[in-house]
Structures are given as structure tokens and as C-alpha cells.
Amino acid sequence: MPLQDNIEIENILDEATDCFEDKLKQLFDELDDTSKINVSTNQMNWCTQVSAAGDELRKELNHTIEWFEVKFLRGEFK
């Protein structure tokens, strides 16, 4: 079973992704109005973008875990 499918690893990756999304959501509140205009978004659009970014991050984390597992099994860390 790939490591990224291990329940403990899944929980860690979920936690990291959730934390990332939470920080991005907080960032919206910290931006001044000019900055919000520069990114051309409102809070609802921002949250949609945050969710998309979180999904992409999770996919990349899964890919990275898989890549390092393969490298490890090839003996590349001797």
C-alpha cells in the first residue's frame, strides 16, 4: 500500500492542507481594500480559490510522498 494511502499519513496531509487553507482565508481579512481590488476578488470568490488551491496542494503532497517512497525503495538514500 502506498504511503500516501496510509491512514496516519492521510491524516497528516489533511491537517497540513486544512492549515494551509485556513491561513489563506485569514489572509483575505488581513488585506487592505486596495489589495483586494488588485486580486479582483470578493470573499466568496477568495474562498472558492482557496479550496481549489488546497485541492491542488493535496494532490502535490500525495505526489511528493509517492516520489520519495519510490526513491527510498530504489535505495537512493544510502
C-alpha positions as CSV (number, residue, x, y, z in Angstrom):
1,M,0.0,0.0,0.0
2,P,1.4,3.4,-0.9
3,L,2.4,5.6,2.0
4,Q,0.1,8.4,0.9
5,D,-2.8,5.9,1.4
6,N,-1.8,5.1,5.0
7,I,-4.4,6.5,7.4
8,E,-1.8,8.2,9.5
9,I,-0.1,9.9,6.5
10,E,-3.6,10.8,5.1
11,N,-4.5,12.5,8.4
12,I,-1.2,14.5,8.5
13,L,-1.7,15.6,4.8
14,D,-5.3,16.5,5.6
15,E,-4.2,18.6,8.6
16,A,-1.5,20.3,6.5
17,T,-3.9,21.1,3.8
18,D,-6.5,22.4,6.2
19,C,-4.0,24.6,7.9
20,F,-2.9,26.0,4.5
21,E,-6.5,26.8,3.6
22,D,-7.1,28.4,7.0
23,K,-4.1,30.7,6.6
24,L,-5.2,31.7,3.1
25,K,-8.7,32.5,4.4
26,Q,-7.1,34.6,7.2
27,L,-5.0,36.4,4.6
28,F,-8.2,37.8,3.0
29,D,-9.1,39.5,6.2
30,E,-5.6,41.0,6.5
31,L,-5.6,42.5,3.1
32,D,-6.5,46.1,2.7
33,D,-9.2,47.1,0.2
34,T,-6.7,48.2,-2.4
35,S,-5.0,44.8,-2.3
36,K,-8.4,43.0,-2.6
37,I,-9.1,45.1,-5.7
38,N,-5.7,44.2,-7.1
39,V,-6.6,40.5,-6.9
40,S,-10.1,41.2,-8.3
41,T,-12.0,39.1,-5.8
42,N,-14.5,39.2,-3.1
43,Q,-14.6,36.9,-0.1
44,M,-16.8,34.3,-1.7
45,N,-14.5,34.0,-4.8
46,W,-11.5,34.0,-2.5
47,C,-12.9,31.0,-0.6
48,T,-13.5,29.2,-3.9
49,Q,-9.9,29.9,-4.9
50,V,-8.7,28.8,-1.5
51,S,-10.5,25.5,-1.9
52,A,-9.0,24.9,-5.4
53,A,-5.5,25.8,-4.1
54,G,-6.0,23.3,-1.2
55,D,-7.1,20.6,-3.6
56,E,-4.0,21.2,-5.8
57,L,-1.7,21.3,-2.7
58,R,-3.1,17.9,-1.5
59,K,-2.5,16.3,-5.0
60,E,1.1,17.7,-5.0
61,L,1.7,16.4,-1.4
62,N,0.4,12.9,-2.5
63,H,2.7,13.0,-5.5
64,T,5.7,14.1,-3.4
65,I,5.1,11.3,-0.8
66,E,4.9,8.8,-3.6
67,W,8.0,10.1,-5.3
68,F,10.1,9.9,-2.1
69,E,8.7,6.4,-1.4
70,V,9.8,5.3,-4.8
71,K,13.3,6.9,-4.4
72,F,13.6,5.2,-1.0
73,L,12.6,1.8,-2.3
74,R,15.2,2.2,-5.1
75,G,17.9,2.7,-2.4
76,E,18.6,6.3,-3.3
77,F,19.1,7.3,0.3
78,K,22.1,5.1,1.1
